[in-house]
Amino acid sequence: MTDSGFLIPFENLPERFMKSLKHPSQPPVPAKPAATIALLRDSPSQMEVLLLKRDRNASFVPGAYVFPGGRVDPSDWTKKTLASVDGLTTETAATRLGLVGTSPPAIAYYIAALREAFEETGILVGVGPNAQAPPTAAENVEVEVLRNGLMEGSVSFNETLENLSCRINGSSIEYLAHWITPEREPRRFDTRFFAARVQTDAEPIFDPREMTEALWLSPKEALSRNQGGTLPMIFPTIDTLQQLADYTTVGDALRGIGNASIPTLMPKLVVTEKGVRLQVAEEES
């Protein structure tokens, strides 16, 4: 086990975070399969990433700025859904994630990340019939209707893709990180992180029942605001932004990510007098 090298002061952590540290679950609850995605866009001077602020009353990381994401659902690996994916096979995904012969299969994490991104931001990472990105829910009523239907369960993700004549370009999505929630947390997730490019003018829309804000920021600016105490985030988000901070364009970031080795990280949280220190044990992916 190694020390991550940084301490997060109590005032920079999301509200209610400390409660789970003082009252850990015994025995630890199982970690549920989940996926999250850093949506990246190029601005005139720098690369930006989309962050969403979770509602203060949310059951998981309330008040924190996060990437869009959520649990992997059985619908994420149906035959119809997988038939909408180009440029990524189940075998390639399994090799990249180190999940051969598992349930859910590795490719389901990729699909879950894109589905959650659409649900939580209205931005669909895909290719329309004109080889362009489809409109966002913020700018197109039909897309917003489909997004609401998907969140309510009346429309599947595959049906959403069909209605928009859209396909998924699996080769445009890169695997970024693998984090497992600390054992003492009451809600635990085994989360695969991804990154993907979106159009430069993509504007998000969010569900006010879960989120209260959406921000496009450069990774360096996001980290600076976190250090200043105005942008509370949890450890995996901070670490991911640190990985992205060295890149100036989305293309450079995706190329760098695509060639990187991804360890499995399950942190141990240590409470000190000034804040929470992160210790990370790397496991084989």
Steps between C-alpha positions, in 0.01 A plus 500: 500500500632845408414850617345708226704799613215744563272593784154646441392744773159441654361821349581380146304176535131455407244545776410190705811320372640467851192321630582188300852500640379515859238226451640245252297205378583165662554275315581707190217512246574354153622747238249532213615527135494862385641725229578868471633716220699819461344691210773707337485789255753735345463871566704767315777490760471174692324169555195505725322227696137495611426483874157469661416605855296246689206621708577555870234242591630229269566163661842465337772770526253786567623841390798362310600586145517178299512359149175356365463133585304228675433129530534251218153370401406170329373704205856619437599168344194377313558378143311799359706749696831338405391495135508882510871507585770537235873489553493302824444126542415309815841332476692828467311653792563192716872513430527873569309483829643164606150353532493177301191283548342725763146617561440775419734477201764769456324668206198569725712749697567699183130509412397585857737798503347638179143433612557673834665793324192543281262466795689746720615757242288455187821456298508183291846384398416348165491540124184603318398420141696800368817382676458785750429495872126498576343812653498531877189500717570864585450602138247249365156420645485151348829407664379635835181291474709190437730584791205533737354174370829323559522629859139399567549154350249536218773509232813284485841629404489289185164653406648844561781424257255367243272804528795731440646279224816499706777248551777473758860531384670280757848592379445861614461401867811436706534314829642735761495355854364231731395590854330290767328683785671463842367213710373725778261690269127411532453509120774338297568491127747320278534780247668515162586851383499598133562813292349613171496803274185710452438787261651834597162672534334220701283647774380274782160475660461337839228343710432742791383206711860376517726784383513873560772621264703407191841656433749482215845557651857419411635224725753744648230756580282232662792386716581859595142564609500178702818605678339836568203331663233604245474176301462199736590170337575143602838333452441316168377821335803691622740229388336479156526877455867480596549242224330729249669823610815446291308492170409811300278336237244222502690313230817495705308387808324212326824380341679511833218323681472231235861394549498507879504203737202517738545372857213408730485749788318439827579783740521490874390822667696615801357781714761742636473818706489718189308288251486167322807340352471249219694177492465289188564130457553405137355166399543313176241601244 
